[in-house]
Amino acid sequence: MPTLLLSLETSSPVCSVALHDLTSGKLLGQSELRLEKSHSSHLSVLISQLLENTGHALADVAAVAVSDGPGSYTGLRIGAAAAKGLCYALDIPLVAVSTLQSLAHQVARSTARAEQFLYCPMLDARRQEVYAALYTHDGRELLAPTPLILDAATLSEQLAAHSVLFFGSGAGKFQPVVART
């Protein structure tokens, strides 16, 4: 009986794959490439190499998880197409995972006194724009994923009332804006 979860992340310039044992929750292997615009030519190779390196086959995969954005439109399409194709061919479930929520979860898990903060993942959307959301330490969504234009008023109410951690590829663009206020 298949017991593995294959995860695909293609919403950013990083193309990555991971393999987890669903029974134990253990990460069996992962691989990533940081090459711009390479997802379409490398994703299937990364999947094949990951399975081979961990001693598994596609028949061992019980489900596929894929990032559902926000992020690069082309990257998301590539990941979704690959995930749907695998799921259709293997007759297994497809799980869509929010890119921003998974980032927030990862940061909250590794933050001391996590309950004292709000978590704001930001993905670069070019110019002075980001895709952002706001979460509590336990994953409760306070601001749904949305595109934001970065200016002095951006998230000012939340910053006045809470300690907010900003992270992700768009956070660096927000730092100089916040520093001026």
C-alpha positions, 0 to 999 in steps of 0.5 A: 500500500502506498504511504508516501507524500510527494510535494511540489513547490513551483510558485517561486524562482525555487523549484523544489520537491520533497518526499514524506512518509505519511505513516511517520511524518518523516522527511525522506528526501528533498531537492531544489533548484534555484535557477530562474525559469527552469521549472518546466525542464527540471521538475520531472527530473527532480521528481525522478531523482528524488524517488531514485535517491530514496529508493522508492518508485511512483507506485509508492506515492499515496498523494501529491501536494502542490503549492497553489499560490500566490506566486509566479503564474507560469510556475504555478501552472507547471506545478499544477499540471505536473501534479494533476498528471501524476495524480490522474496516472496514479489515481491518487489524491491531489492536495493544494497547499497555500504558499503563504500559509505554509511559509507562516507555519514554518516560521511560527514553528521555529520562533520562540514564544511564537504566540506573541507574534503575528506572521506576515509572509510576503512574496515579491510581486514586482515594483512596490507590490507583494502578495501577503497574508497575516496569520496567528501562531496557530495558523488562524488567518487574519488577512487572506492572501492578497496583493498589497502595494507597499506604502506607509499605510500598509498594515499600519493598524496591525503594526500599531497593535501587534508585534509582526514578523515579516519574511519571504522574498517581498519582506526586504522591499517592505523594510525601508517603507516601514523604517520611514514611518 
